Amino acid sequence: MAASIVQCCNKMSRLVLTKYYVVAGTTTTTASPISAAIKSFSTSPSSLASSDSPIQDKDVKKSVFISQSSDIFTNLALEDWIYRNYDFKNHHVLMLWINDPCVVVGRHQNPFSETNVSALMRNGIQLARRNSGGGCVYHDRGNLNCTFFTPRARYDRKYNLNLITRALFREWGINTDISNRDDITLNGKKISGTAAKLGEPNAYHHCTLLVSSNKLHLNESLVKDNAEITSKATASIPSPVKNLVDVNKNVNIQQLLSSIGYEFLRTSATQLTDGGRDLVMKQRGFQLINPTEKWFPGLNELRENFASWEWRFGKTPQFSVQKSIQLKSESNRQHDIKVKVDVVKGLISEISLILPNSEPIPVVSSVKCQPYNEDNLSGIVEALKGASTANVKYAMGL
């Protein structure tokens, strides 16, 4: 059944491709051939080693997977599951996915250097950490995510980015550029950022694409707390951004999703050669993916890991944060001091006061060994503000 639908879908015209997809892994489907079709695309990890013989473009088939989930942790888990379990030697995959509002940091980043985590939580916006490097990004329903899976030997992010720029021009006549940092820019402003995971034998390159994202929420979500953070974590490089709808109000997520998928299917596997409708007919087409444990065994465990505190915050590289406070003496004079908090594996390890012309003075506090966040830091600062300079010096034995 699945094979016949794939064949039928591949013979459709472009207009039909925007509406008809092969359904893979839907909970409402009970027919076993679909499950078999998914398994035929994947393989066990022990059999992922590829042979040395070169693979020609004509021997590589392509699929476009469209996730039906809008949960960031589920989609990160699905991406990781495909990366771990698929054999891409003869099968390249493009995964397209959209998330509810969230902020996603790179694997080696410090979330507290990129955003105000406590404010995100109060606003109901999830903080996630992905498995790839790169900088911090904001996702919502106006942002399309694209993940290109290939063997590492055929990893080519320029190829992938050119597919996207070609799709934008073919569909809407929008001219975009690819920067030296592999961002896609429009009139000098960023519409897409890039990151990658390079393993053996598989690799993936993924990128965002701003379509109609809420820029007010985007900017608010990427404002960090007013504190001095010292960290060796990878820092994001701020860039002015633009939505595609800013230059063409007719651009929408669903049409863009179809356009990029169609461009992927009509382009040969390793060269930016347009095979047109004839090549599309030979591909495996579009497939809606319902990421559940039933269809992707082990997916729940991967999702739990991505959603865990240990992964999101415990993986933060060691850092310290300082904040200035003012204390009043008995003569009503202002004295500037700093409170310093050291954080290891996301937990507060040390708290100290830094007075002018004095060595750091350790502070005993019940928040030590507790998870660090901006609210905890504010609580420490407010407690110290309530103390006079004389009392602080007395307590420290000065």
C-alpha positions in Angstrom: 0.0 0.0 0.0 2.7 2.5 1.0 4.8 1.6 -2.1 1.8 2.3 -4.4 1.1 5.6 -2.7 4.8 6.6 -3.0 4.7 5.7 -6.7 1.5 7.6 -7.2 2.7 10.6 -5.3 6.0 10.8 -7.3 4.0 10.9 -10.5 1.9 13.9 -9.4 2.4 17.4 -10.7 3.9 20.1 -8.5 0.5 21.5 -7.5 -0.6 18.1 -6.3 2.7 17.6 -4.4 1.7 20.5 -2.1 -1.4 18.6 -1.0 -0.8 14.9 -1.1 1.8 13.1 1.0 2.6 9.6 2.0 1.6 9.1 5.6 4.3 7.3 7.5 3.9 6.4 11.2 0.5 7.9 11.8 -1.3 6.4 14.8 -4.5 6.2 12.8 -3.0 3.9 10.3 -2.9 0.2 11.2 -1.7 -1.3 8.0 1.7 -2.9 8.5 3.2 -2.1 5.0 3.7 1.5 6.1 5.8 0.4 9.1 7.7 -1.8 6.8 8.3 1.1 4.5 9.8 3.1 7.4 12.0 0.2 8.4 13.2 -0.3 4.8 14.6 3.3 4.9 16.6 2.6 8.1 19.1 0.0 9.3 20.7 -1.2 12.5 23.7 0.8 13.8 26.0 -2.2 13.3 25.3 -2.1 9.5 25.9 1.6 8.9 29.4 1.2 7.6 29.5 2.1 3.9 31.6 0.4 1.3 34.4 2.2 -0.5 32.7 1.9 -3.9 31.5 5.3 -5.1 27.7 5.9 -5.3 26.4 7.7 -8.4 23.7 10.3 -8.2 21.2 8.1 -10.1 21.5 5.4 -7.4 20.5 7.8 -4.6 16.8 8.3 -3.8 15.4 11.2 -1.8 12.6 11.6 0.8 11.1 14.6 2.4 9.9 13.9 6.0 7.5 16.4 7.5 7.1 16.1 11.2 3.6 16.4 12.6 4.8 17.4 16.0 5.3 21.0 17.1 7.1 20.0 20.4 10.7 21.0 20.3 11.9 18.1 22.4 10.1 15.6 20.3 11.4 17.1 17.1 15.0 17.1 18.4 14.5 13.5 19.4 13.2 12.6 16.0 16.1 14.3 14.3 18.6 12.4 16.6 16.8 9.1 16.0 17.0 9.4 12.2 20.7 10.4 12.5 21.5 7.4 14.7 19.5 4.8 12.8 19.2 5.5 9.1 21.6 4.4 6.3 21.9 7.4 4.0 24.3 5.7 1.5 21.5 5.4 -1.1 18.9 7.5 0.5 19.1 11.2 1.3 16.5 12.7 3.6 15.2 16.3 4.2 13.3 16.7 7.5 11.0 19.7 7.7 9.7 20.7 11.1 8.0 23.6 12.9 7.9 24.3 16.7 5.8 26.1 19.2 7.6 29.1 20.8 11.0 28.1 22.2 14.6 29.2 22.5 17.2 26.7 21.4 20.9 27.0 22.3 23.8 25.2 20.7 25.4 22.1 22.4 28.3 24.1 23.8 26.5 27.3 24.8 25.6 28.8 28.2 21.9 29.6 28.1 22.2 32.3 30.8 24.6 34.2 28.4 22.0 34.0 25.6 18.7 34.6 27.3 16.9 35.2 30.6 15.9 31.7 31.4 13.7 32.6 34.4 11.8 35.1 32.2 11.3 32.4 29.5 9.8 30.0 32.0 7.4 32.6 33.3 6.3 33.3 29.7 5.7 29.6 29.0 8.6 29.5 26.5 10.7 26.3 26.5 14.5 26.4 26.6 16.1 23.6 24.7 19.7 22.5 23.9 20.3 20.8 20.6 23.0 18.3 19.7 24.8 20.5 17.2 27.0 23.5 17.7 26.3 27.1 16.7 24.4 29.9 18.2 21.1 30.6 20.0 17.8 30.8 18.0 14.2 31.5 18.6 11.5 29.3 17.1 7.8 29.7 16.7 5.1 28.7 14.2 6.4 31.3 11.8 9.8 29.7 11.5 10.6 26.6 9.3 13.4 24.2 10.3 15.2 22.2 7.7 17.5 19.2 8.4 19.5 17.6 5.6 20.7 14.1 6.3 23.5 12.5 4.3 26.6 10.3 4.8 29.4 12.4 6.2 31.4 11.9 3.0 28.6 13.8 1.1 28.0 16.5 3.7 27.7 19.8 1.8 26.0 22.7 3.5 26.5 25.1 0.5 24.5 22.6 -1.6 21.7 22.6 0.9 21.6 26.4 1.3 21.5 26.8 -2.5 18.5 24.5 -2.6 16.7 26.9 -0.3 17.7 30.1 -2.1 16.6 28.5 -5.4 13.3 27.5 -4.0 12.7 31.0 -2.8 13.5 32.4 -6.2 11.5 29.8 -8.2 8.4 30.3 -6.1 8.3 34.0 -5.3 11.2 35.6 -7.2 13.0 36.5 -3.9 16.7 37.0 -4.3 18.8 36.0 -1.3 22.5 35.7 -0.6 24.6 33.1 1.3 27.1 34.8 3.7 30.6 33.7 4.5 29.2 32.3 7.8 26.7 30.3 5.8 23.7 32.4 6.9 21.1 33.2 4.3 20.5 36.9 4.1 17.9 39.1 2.5 18.7 42.8 1.8 21.6 42.5 4.3 19.5 41.0 7.1 19.6 37.4 8.3 16.7 35.1 7.5 18.4 31.8 8.2 21.2 30.5 10.5 23.0 27.2 10.2 24.5 24.5 12.4 25.7 20.9 11.9 26.4 17.5 13.5 29.2 15.6 11.9 29.6 12.0 12.9 30.6 8.7 11.4 29.2 7.5 9.1 26.3 10.0 9.2 26.0 13.8 9.3 23.3 16.4 9.2 23.1 20.1 8.5 20.1 22.0 9.8 19.0 25.6 9.5 16.2 27.9 10.4 14.1 30.0 8.0 12.2 33.1 9.3 8.9 33.4 7.4 6.5 35.2 9.7 8.0 34.9 13.1 6.9 37.2 15.9 9.9 39.5 16.0 8.8 41.2 19.2 8.8 37.9 21.0 12.0 36.9 19.2 13.8 40.0 20.5 12.3 39.8 24.0 13.3 36.1 24.3 16.9 36.8 23.4 17.4 39.5 26.0 19.7 38.3 28.8 19.8 39.3 32.5 21.8 42.4 33.3 24.8 40.6 34.9 28.5 40.1 34.1 29.0 36.5 33.0 32.5 35.0 32.5 32.4 31.8 30.5 34.3 29.9 27.8 31.0 28.7 26.2 30.4 29.4 22.6 28.8 32.9 22.2 26.2 33.8 19.7 26.9 36.5 17.2 23.9 38.9 17.1 22.6 39.8 13.7 19.7 41.9 12.4 16.9 39.7 11.2 14.1 39.8 8.6 11.0 37.8 7.9 10.3 36.7 4.3 6.8 38.2 4.6 8.5 41.6 5.0 9.4 41.5 1.3 6.6 39.4 0.0 3.3 39.1 2.0 2.3 36.0 0.0 5.0 33.8 1.5 3.5 31.3 4.0 4.9 28.3 5.9 2.9 25.6 4.1 3.8 26.8 0.6 7.4 27.3 1.6 7.5 23.8 3.0 6.3 22.3 -0.2 8.5 24.5 -2.4 11.7 23.5 -0.5 10.7 19.9 -0.5 10.0 19.9 -4.2 13.3 21.7 -4.9 15.1 19.0 -2.9 13.4 16.2 -4.9 14.0 17.7 -8.3 17.8 18.3 -7.7 20.4 15.5 -8.2 21.9 14.1 -5.0 25.4 15.7 -5.1 25.3 18.3 -7.9 23.0 21.4 -8.1 21.6 20.0 -11.3 17.8 20.5 -11.9 16.2 17.2 -13.0 12.7 18.7 -13.1 9.6 16.6 -12.9 11.3 13.6 -14.4 13.6 13.3 -11.4 10.8 14.0 -8.9 9.0 10.9 -10.3 11.9 8.7 -9.4 12.1 9.9 -5.7 10.4 8.6 -2.7 8.4 11.8 -2.3 6.9 13.5 0.7 6.0 11.7 3.9 4.1 12.9 6.9 5.9 11.6 10.0 4.2 11.1 13.4 7.1 10.8 15.8 5.9 8.2 18.4 7.5 5.4 20.2 5.4 2.9 18.2 7.0 3.9 14.9 10.5 4.9 16.3 11.4 2.6 19.1 13.6 4.4 21.7 12.2 7.9 20.7 10.7 8.5 24.2 14.0 8.0 25.9 15.7 10.4 23.5 13.0 13.0 24.1 13.3 12.6 27.9 17.0 13.3 27.6 16.5 16.4 25.5 13.8 17.7 28.0 15.8 16.9 31.1 17.4 19.5 33.4 20.7 17.6 33.2 20.9 18.1 29.4 19.5 21.6 29.1 21.3 23.1 32.1 23.7 20.5 33.6 25.7 20.5 30.3 26.4 24.2 30.6 30.1 24.9 30.7 31.4 26.2 34.0 30.9 29.9 34.5 30.8 32.7 37.0 28.4 35.7 37.2 28.9 39.0 39.0 26.4 41.7 39.9 27.1 45.1 41.5 25.1 46.2 44.5 25.2 49.3 46.7 25.2 49.3 50.5 24.6 52.2 52.8 26.9 52.9 55.8 25.7 54.4 59.1 26.7 57.8 57.7 24.4 57.2 54.7 27.3 56.9 52.3 27.0 54.5 49.3 29.5 51.7 49.1 29.8 49.6 45.9 30.4 45.9 46.2 29.9 42.9 43.9 28.4 39.6 44.5 30.0 36.7 42.6 28.4 33.3 42.0 30.3 30.4 40.6 28.3 27.8 38.7 29.5 24.2 37.9 27.3 21.8 35.9 24.4 24.2 36.3 24.6 24.3 40.1 25.7 27.1 42.4 29.1 26.0 43.8 30.4 29.2 45.5 29.1 32.6 46.5 31.4 35.4 47.4 31.5 39.1 48.0 34.1 41.4 46.4 34.7 44.5 48.3 37.0 47.3 47.1 40.7 46.5 47.8 39.8 43.2 49.4 40.0 39.5 48.5 36.8 37.7 47.6 34.9 36.8 50.8 33.0 33.5 50.8 29.3 33.6 51.7 27.4 30.8 53.4 24.0 30.4 51.9 21.2 27.8 51.6 21.2 28.2 47.8 24.6 26.6 47.4 24.3 23.4 45.4 21.0 24.5 44.0 20.3 25.1 40.3 21.4 28.5 39.1 18.9 30.9 37.5 18.4 34.6 37.4 15.7 34.5 40.1 18.1 32.8 42.5 20.7 35.5 41.7 18.2 38.2 42.3 17.3 36.7 45.6 20.9 36.7 46.8 21.3 40.3 45.7 18.1 41.5 47.4 19.1 39.8 50.6 22.4 41.5 50.6 20.9 44.9 49.8 19.0 44.7 53.0 22.2 44.6 55.0 24.2 47.6 56.0 27.9 47.9 55.2 28.8 47.7 58.9 26.8 44.5 59.3 28.4 42.9 56.2 31.9 43.8 57.4 31.1 42.5 60.9 29.7 39.2 59.5 32.8 38.8 57.5 35.1 39.6 60.4 36.5 42.9 58.9 
